[in-house]
Amino acid sequence: MARRGRRRPVVPGAGPALDALKADVMRREGWAVNPARPDDVKYEIARSIGVPLQPGAGGELRTGEAGKIGGRIGGPMVREMIRMAQERLAGQTPRM
């Protein structure tokens, strides 16, 4: 998590849409999410599973601890993106 500041979406300009997706998905998962700061949900998740994550101090986490937090966020996001892609594909006319 210490490297988060250097990560960028592959598609330029996609960051705000990904943040909105994260906020929406995590809200549906039952987490309190501030839409202006969707990354902050990781602190609430960490607290709920007993992982000692504090702002600016993620470098001390073990890989397993970081994965427990990230999995609770990334898993639902990936499932939602797959669902969205399937809906789009189902609505398209097959190419020949």
N, C-alpha and C positions, 0 to 999 in steps of 0.2 A: 504494500500500500504506500510505501514511501515514494514510489515512482509515479504515483498518480498524476502529479503536476505535469509530467512530460508526455503523457498519453494524449493522442489525438485521434478522432474518428478518421477512418479511411476516406470517407467522403467529406470534402471541405464544406463547412457550414452545417453539418449534421448534428453538431453538439447540442444545440437547443432542443431539437426534436427528440434526441435520445434522453435528455434530461426530463422532458415532458413525459416520455414513455415510462421512464423509471418512476417518476412521481405517481403516475396513473396506476401502474402495475402494483407498486408497493402499497398504495392506498387501498386497492382492491384486495390485497393480501392481509389487510387489517392493521397496517402500520400508520402512525401519524407522520405525515410527510409535509414539509413546507415546500410548496412548488418552486419557490425561489432558491431553495437550497436542498435539492433532492439527495445529494450525497450525504447529508447529515443523518439519513435514516440508518446508515451503517453503525452509528454510535448507539442508537436505540436497540438495534439487533444485537450488537455486541453485549450490551448490558443485559439483555434478556437471556442470553446463553452463557453468561458468566465469563466473557472474554474481556480482559482489561484494556480496552482501546480508548485512548484519549486523543483529542485533536492534536496533531503535530507529533504524536508519539507512536505511530504505527510501526516504526522500524524495529521495535523490540518484540513484535509478535512472531510466534513460530508459524511456519507455513500452514500447518493444520488449523491453527486458530484463524488465520486470515482466510483460509478456504471455507471455514464454517460460516464466516460472515458473508463473504462474496458469493457463496453458493446459495444463500438465502435470498440474495438480490438477483444474481445473474440467472439462476434457474428459471424463476418465473418470467423474467424478461425474455429469455430465449423461447420459452413455450409460447409467449404472446406473439413474438415475431414470427414464429412458425405458423401459428394460427392465422395471423394476418396474411402471410404469404399464401397459405392454402386457400383462403377466401378469394384472394385476387386471382390465383390460378384457376379456381373453379369458375370464375366469372368470365374468363377469357375464351375467345374462339381459338380452337387448336390451329396451329400453323402447319401448312403442308409444303 
